[in-house]
């Protein structure tokens, strides 16, 4: 077996077996570290993480949650930091921001989110929105759904009962981005991320 085939096989095994606790999963697994320093109530954070996981599972992607910050061995992980005491002058209309071209860091303004009537649901959507920016590797937005640049009052009301959806275009961009991330991490053009049938 040549080196390229061996590396591709290892990617497939990682995707199949990299779930939390080693359980088998059907599609790509993304590890997300959260550092809140108790800024977010534990129940709110865990419920938001569960909802965010459900939203990604709808498109065949598993989120694996960890606390703290990733170490050098956590290759490809995403790091979320929850902030409080945000200046009103800093990105005044934003609830969070990601660094998609850097590919790791997200900062969420919990002090702004907690003022809304459904902070748990809103937090889940903000997490999904920003993680998607990281996975897509772009700051672009969509005309509808989770990746809209600005959610309307109707969107905020709707997400209290039913999660917003990904557009087909965003699903394609996410999988393209995952493939690019795997290729960059392994340095092998042949590495492919398996997209399960939806």
N, C-alpha and C positions, 0 to 999 in steps of 0.2 A: 504494500500500500504506500503510495507516495505521500509526501508531506501535505500537499493541498487537500487530498481526499481525507486524510486523518484529521486535519483541522476542521473541515466542514462537518465531519462526523461528530467531533467534539462539540461544535456549536449546536447540532441537533440534539445531542444528549443533554446539553445545558438547558436548552429551551424546554425539553421534555421533563426534566427532573429538578428544576431549580425553584420549585415552589417552597413556601414556608414549611419547615419540618421535613422537606424532601418529598412531599407528595407529588404524584404525577399530575401535570397540567397539560392542556392541549396546545397552548400557544405561547407567545413570548411572555417572559416574566421581567418586571421592572421593579427594582428595589428602591424604596423611597424612605429616606431618613427624615424624621421630624424633630426639631429642637424648639420646644416652646417655653422651657424654664417655668412651667406651670402657669404661663400666661393664659392659656386656653383651658377651661375646665375639662378634666379628664373624660367625663362622659360625652361632652360635646365633641371633643377631638376624636375619640374612638368611633362615635356614631358617624361623624363626617367622613372618617377614613373608610368605614364600612360602605357608606353610600357611594363614595368615590370609586371604591373597588367594584361595586355592582355596575357602575356606569361603564367602567373599562371592560368588565367581563362581557358586557353586551356586544363588544366588538372583538372578543377573543383574546384580551390581554389581562394578565394577572398582575396586580400590584402586591408587592411584598413589603410590609411596613416594619420599620426599625426606629428605635429612639436614639437621639443624639446626633452626632455627625459621622459621616462616612470616613473611614481610614483609607490609607493608600491602597489597601488590598481590596477595597470595595469598588472595583473597576466598573464604571458605567452607572453607578448609583446616582440618584437625584437627592439633593439636600434642600429641605424646606426649613426656613426660620420664621417664626411668628414674632411680629414686632408690636410693641405698645409705645405710647408716647410719641406717635408720629407727628411731625410738624404739619400744621395745616397748609403750609406753603409747598410741601414736598409732594409732588404728583397728586394734587388736590382731588382729582376725580377718580383716582385709582384705588382699588382694594388690594392690589398685589402687583408684583412684577417678576418676570423671569429673565434669565440671561440665556436665551436660546442658542446664541452663537458660541457661548462658553460651554453650554451643555450640561450644567450641574445645578446651579443655585436658583432658588426661588425665595422671595421674601413676601410674606403675607401680612397685611396691616390688620391684625386682629382687633385693634382698638376701634377701627372703623366698621368692621363686619359685625361686631357684637351689638351695635346700635340698631341693627335691623330686626324686624319682627320674627324672622326665622333664621337665626344665625347659623344653626347646624346645617341646614340645607344650603344656605348661601356659601358657607365655608366649603362644603363638599364640591360645589360647582366651581368655586374659585380655585381649589386644589386641582380639579380636573382640567380647567382652562389652562392653568400655568404649567402643569405637567405636560399637557399636549404641546404647548409652545416648545418645551425642552425636547420632546420626542420628535416633533416635526423639524426642529432646528431652524425655526423661522418666527418672526414677529408678526406674520400676516394673520388676518382675521377673516371670518366668513360672514355671509349675509344673514345667516340664521343659526339658531341653536347655541350650543355650548361655546363656540368660538366667535360669537359676535363681539365686536369691539366694545359695545355698550349695551347692557341689558336694560330693557324698558321696565316700567312698572308692571306691565302685564307679564313679562318674563319672570320677574321676581315673585309675583303672585303664583304663577304656574308652577315654579320649581318647588313650592312648599308642598305640593301633592304629587307631582310627576316630574322626574328629572328631565331636563332639556336633553336633546339628542345631538349626536355628531352628524354632520352632513356626510354624504358618501365621499365628497372630495377630501374632507378632513381625515376620514378613515384611511384613504389612499395615502395621504401625506404622512400620517403616523407610521404606517408600515414601511413606506419609503425611508422615513427617518430612522426607524429601528434598524433597517438593513444597513443604512449608512453608518449608524453607531457601531454595529457589530463589525463592519468592515474596517472602520477606523481603529477599533480596539484590537482587532486581530491582525490588521495589516494585510488581509488576504481578500482579493477581489471576489473569489469564489464563494465567500460566506453568504448564505442566504437565510433570511428570517422566514420561517414557515407561517403563512397566514391561514388560519383554519377557516373552513367554510362557515359563513354566518347564517 
